[in-house]
Amino acid sequence: MDLEKISQKITSCDRHEILGAVWDILGCTDQSIITKLAPHVDEFKKAVNKVDLGGMFYSNANHFNLAMSYIMHMAKGGCRCFIYKNAPLLGPVAEAKRNHIRILSSSSNNERYEVCYEVECQYCGGSFFVTETHGGHVPWFQWQSHSI
């Protein structure tokens, strides 16, 4: 992740560039890189405050705010799994493919159109119970931290 490009994208006032940078940030697990963005969070918020980030069913501003919170959390020594409780569009199967989590078990509840997962963070070992709900335009994920 190129810090200069991230900064340029976020301050560009272009919704697509900003959201591209947001997903770059949320995908990064290198604490040293993320920490270098921390001094710029207020500047980023000020720049993006003027931009309508859109989002039909879920405001894209939520993704931006999560990315800024993630930067500050990582700068304090936190773990990537911080993002899950506030990321209803991040699914455990995709996160497992990216090697961020490990799926310990899964089960289906066809009557409720749900799939439930027990997962573990690959970085800190934190565990989550994830409910994937279908029935709308996209699947939604509810992440709850717990001890297995």
Summary of the structure (lengths in Angstrom):
residues: 148
radius of gyration: 16.1
end to end distance: 33.8
largest distance: 48.6
contacts: 413
relative contact order: 0.12
helix: 46%
strand: 20%
